[in-house]
Amino acid sequence: MTYQIHGLSPDRFAPLFAMDETELAAINARRVTATADMGFPCRISLQDARAGEELILLHHVSHDVETPYRSAYAIYVRPGVDAASYRDELPPVFAGRPIALRAFDAVGMLQTARLAGSGEADSAIRDLFADAGISYIDAHNAAHGCFAARIERDGA
């Protein structure tokens, strides 16, 4: 079973970087500067921002479904980066973090979940997709709970 992981589209977030602090605050977003090389995971590039880089911290609906499992939380995005794309490999933001994997069916109902420690995510993803009823997996950072990325079956 192969899978794909894509970063969020930068087009959705580009207008945020032109907003001033008042405009950002009005939509409950904040401009922040990374204070370390790890801990500020960009959901577009699927890489951690480096210390000194600017990001926007905002509320994001990651699982926009008409089920009790609709989900939203805070995420970081960086300006001027391309959406990442990975096939059968994990993005850098998964490294060194425990990852919660939530496996959903085609209508967005949770079927099962798995906690993957460092180095365990790839095999856990493949195990979850061994079940034909699993349509996609949402990965979250286990400690903070924020959305990391959507993992989809690779139809190629």
C-alpha positions in Angstrom: 0.0 0.0 0.0 1.4 3.4 -1.0 0.4 6.7 0.3 0.7 10.4 -0.3 1.1 13.4 2.1 0.7 16.9 0.8 1.1 20.3 2.5 -1.7 22.7 2.6 -2.1 25.1 -0.4 -0.2 28.3 0.2 -2.8 30.2 -1.8 -5.3 29.8 1.1 -3.0 31.6 3.4 -1.2 34.2 1.3 -3.6 37.1 2.1 -2.7 36.7 5.8 0.9 37.9 5.3 -0.3 41.2 4.0 -2.5 41.9 7.1 -1.3 44.1 9.9 -1.5 43.0 13.5 -5.0 44.4 14.1 -6.4 42.7 11.0 -4.8 39.4 12.1 -6.2 39.8 15.7 -9.7 40.3 14.3 -9.6 36.8 12.8 -7.8 35.3 15.9 -4.5 34.9 14.1 -1.1 36.1 15.2 2.2 36.9 13.5 5.0 35.1 15.3 8.8 34.6 14.9 10.2 31.1 15.4 12.5 31.1 18.5 14.1 27.7 17.7 14.8 25.5 14.7 12.2 23.0 15.9 8.7 23.6 17.4 7.2 25.8 14.7 6.0 23.3 12.1 4.7 24.9 8.8 1.7 23.1 7.4 2.5 24.2 3.9 6.1 23.1 3.5 5.8 20.3 6.2 9.1 21.5 7.6 9.9 23.3 10.8 10.6 27.0 10.5 14.1 28.0 11.4 14.8 30.4 14.3 14.1 33.9 13.2 11.6 33.0 10.5 8.1 34.7 10.4 5.0 32.6 10.6 1.3 33.1 11.0 -0.4 31.2 13.8 -4.1 30.7 13.0 -7.2 28.6 13.7 -7.6 26.0 11.0 -10.4 23.5 10.3 -8.5 20.4 9.3 -11.3 17.9 9.2 -14.3 19.7 7.7 -16.9 17.0 7.7 -20.6 16.8 8.7 -19.9 14.3 11.5 -19.1 14.5 15.2 -15.4 14.2 14.2 -15.2 17.7 12.6 -11.9 19.0 13.9 -10.0 22.3 14.2 -7.0 23.6 16.0 -4.1 26.1 15.7 -1.5 25.7 13.0 1.5 27.6 11.7 2.1 28.6 8.1 5.1 30.4 6.5 5.2 32.9 3.6 6.8 32.1 0.3 7.0 28.3 0.6 5.6 25.7 -1.8 3.2 23.0 -0.8 5.2 19.9 0.1 4.4 16.5 -1.6 5.6 13.2 -0.4 5.0 9.7 -1.7 5.7 6.7 0.5 7.9 8.8 2.7 7.3 11.0 5.7 7.7 14.7 5.8 10.4 16.3 8.0 7.8 17.6 10.5 7.0 14.0 11.5 10.6 13.3 12.6 11.3 13.3 16.3 7.7 13.7 17.3 5.1 11.2 18.5 2.3 11.3 15.9 -1.4 10.5 16.5 -2.9 8.9 13.4 -6.7 9.1 13.1 -8.1 6.8 10.4 -11.4 7.8 8.8 -13.9 6.2 6.3 -15.1 7.9 3.2 -17.8 9.9 5.0 -15.4 11.2 7.8 -16.3 8.8 10.6 -13.4 7.7 12.7 -12.7 4.0 12.4 -9.6 3.6 14.4 -6.5 5.5 15.7 -2.9 4.8 16.4 -0.1 6.5 18.3 3.2 6.3 16.5 6.5 7.0 18.3 9.6 8.2 16.6 10.4 5.9 13.6 7.0 4.1 13.8 4.7 6.3 11.6 5.4 4.7 8.2 4.6 1.2 9.4 1.5 2.4 11.3 0.2 4.2 8.2 0.7 1.1 6.1 -1.0 -1.0 8.8 -4.0 1.3 8.9 -4.4 1.4 5.1 -4.4 -2.4 5.1 -8.0 -2.0 6.1 -9.9 -1.2 2.8 -12.5 0.7 4.9 -9.9 3.4 5.7 -10.2 6.3 3.2 -7.6 8.7 4.7 -5.7 9.4 7.8 -5.2 12.7 9.6 -1.9 13.0 11.5 -1.7 15.2 14.5 1.2 16.0 16.8 0.4 13.9 19.8 1.7 16.2 22.5 0.1 19.5 21.3 -2.8 18.0 19.3 -2.3 20.2 16.3 -3.0 19.0 12.8 0.1 17.8 11.0 -1.0 16.6 7.6 -3.6 14.5 5.7 -2.4 11.1 4.5 -4.2 9.6 1.5 -4.1 6.4 -0.4 -1.9 6.6 -3.5 -4.1 5.7 -6.5 -1.1 5.5 -8.9 
